Amino acid sequence: MMGSMVEKAIGRSLEALKNRDLLMAEEVVRDDDIIDDKQYEIEEKCIDLIATQQPMAVDLRTLVTVMHLAGELERMGDYAEGIAKISLMMGDEPPLKPLIDIPRMATMASDMLRRSLDAFVNRDVVSSMVVRNDDDEIDALYEQVYRELLTFMLGDPTVIRRATYLLWAAHNIERIADRTTNIAENVIYMVTGERIDVVASPTS
Amino acid sequence: MMGSMVEKAIGRSLEALKNRDLLMAEEVVRDDDIIDDKQYEIEEKCIDLIATQQPMAVDLRTLVTVMHLAGELERMGDYAEGIAKISLMMGDEPPLKPLIDIPRMATMASDMLRRSLDAFVNRDVVSSMVVRNDDDEIDALYEQVYRELLTFMLGDPTVIRRATYLLWAAHNIERIADRTTNIAENVIYMVTGERIDVVASPTS
């Protein structure tokens, strides 16, 4: 449920950005509080179970994983909120260019999110590995968006500020995708008990 | 101990950036694994205590807070690693300008980190509130750095790429400071049992 709340926040933050829909952006910002509350609720339930049921090995790893997942989802919600706030900062400025790659990045990130949560539900290590590798594709697309926006800025310095808005939006999506790989790594830990190192980006 | 490891990582990542010291930057990247391991170690100890000692109310909140703190510190370590990676990407390119405000931001963030951890040790709600308010100052300085770098880009489009490197570095420091306010909020929760809402920035 928390996963679908976050997925919805990502979708709506992008829709708001694309259609310059400030009302929708405000809704995303407001609804983020509900996501935050959900995290605390999940965490409290897990801690309560750990404290009262004294779970062993694999059950304990599952509860710890659930807490991590709730934390990752909460932060993804923050990134979606961030994208909504970028829309609000842009106000009614005309879009710099039609948005194509940024929504594509967002679709990919949402897809990774869904698959990482499915992998969690199914305790599926193989799918988790696939999600983890897919992140390279988003990173490549991000690099492409970054270069394109730099070219825009070089070509017309008056668009620099508007270009940096889109740069932040793309950055936030890249971070969302990165956090789905954290979920995937947590699922691998839950099932196998092995920690895989999380690789940090320069702007993690 | 984990706090001082992170503080050292922040200091060294900035020194590497300022002095274009690629060896030191590589060290920061490498040492981040030790910080990551420390987080897992702390988390495991906390979970073990929760599972076996069945702590009540305030003790349980303390253990939950310790886990959160370890998570926040781990992520600050990632931001320091990110700054080190920016140095590595810059390679031996000449600096765009003498770095003044960015190191100042870093010094303020380190100071906030130290005070937030002191507040944790002393269970000090008032100091936690102060740390939380100090974040506004870093945000203002970040805004100033941002504007200055935009001006550089406007004045000379050939420096745009180099300016965006510094933009990312400043961004990472802003994020570090933001996470010290998360620590402060966790301390307030630990002592009072009250959650204060974490406010997300557009690029959290």
Boltz contact constraints between the chains, C-beta under 6 A:
constraints:
  - contact:
      token1: [A, 47]
      token2: [B, 64]
      max_distance: 6.0
  - contact:
      token1: [A, 50]
      token2: [B, 50]
      max_distance: 6.0
  - contact:
      token1: [A, 50]
      token2: [B, 51]
      max_distance: 6.0
  - contact:
      token1: [A, 51]
      token2: [B, 50]
      max_distance: 6.0
  - contact:
      token1: [A, 51]
      token2: [B, 54]
      max_distance: 6.0
  - contact:
      token1: [A, 54]
      token2: [B, 51]
      max_distance: 6.0
  - contact:
      token1: [A, 64]
      token2: [B, 47]
      max_distance: 6.0
  - contact:
      token1: [A, 78]
      token2: [B, 200]
      max_distance: 6.0
  - contact:
      token1: [A, 78]
      token2: [B, 204]
      max_distance: 6.0
  - contact:
      token1: [A, 81]
      token2: [B, 200]
      max_distance: 6.0
  - contact:
      token1: [A, 82]
      token2: [B, 202]
      max_distance: 6.0
  - contact:
      token1: [A, 82]
      token2: [B, 203]
      max_distance: 6.0
  - contact:
      token1: [A, 82]
      token2: [B, 204]
      max_distance: 6.0
  - contact:
      token1: [A, 85]
      token2: [B, 202]
      max_distance: 6.0
  - contact:
      token1: [A, 86]
      token2: [B, 202]
      max_distance: 6.0
  - contact:
      token1: [A, 150]
      token2: [B, 160]
      max_distance: 6.0
  - contact:
      token1: [A, 153]
      token2: [B, 160]
      max_distance: 6.0
  - contact:
      token1: [A, 154]
      token2: [B, 157]
      max_distance: 6.0
  - contact:
      token1: [A, 157]
      token2: [B, 154]
      max_distance: 6.0
  - contact:
      token1: [A, 157]
      token2: [B, 157]
      max_distance: 6.0
  - contact:
      token1: [A, 160]
      token2: [B, 150]
      max_distance: 6.0
  - contact:
      token1: [A, 160]
      token2: [B, 153]
      max_distance: 6.0
  - contact:
      token1: [A, 160]
      token2: [B, 154]
      max_distance: 6.0
  - contact:
      token1: [A, 168]
      token2: [B, 203]
      max_distance: 6.0
  - contact:
      token1: [A, 200]
      token2: [B, 78]
      max_distance: 6.0
  - contact:
      token1: [A, 200]
      token2: [B, 81]
      max_distance: 6.0
  - contact:
      token1: [A, 202]
      token2: [B, 82]
      max_distance: 6.0
  - contact:
      token1: [A, 202]
      token2: [B, 85]
      max_distance: 6.0
  - contact:
      token1: [A, 202]
      token2: [B, 86]
      max_distance: 6.0
  - contact:
      token1: [A, 203]
      token2: [B, 82]
      max_distance: 6.0
  - contact:
      token1: [A, 203]
      token2: [B, 168]
      max_distance: 6.0
  - contact:
      token1: [A, 204]
      token2: [B, 78]
      max_distance: 6.0
  - contact:
      token1: [A, 204]
      token2: [B, 82]
      max_distance: 6.0
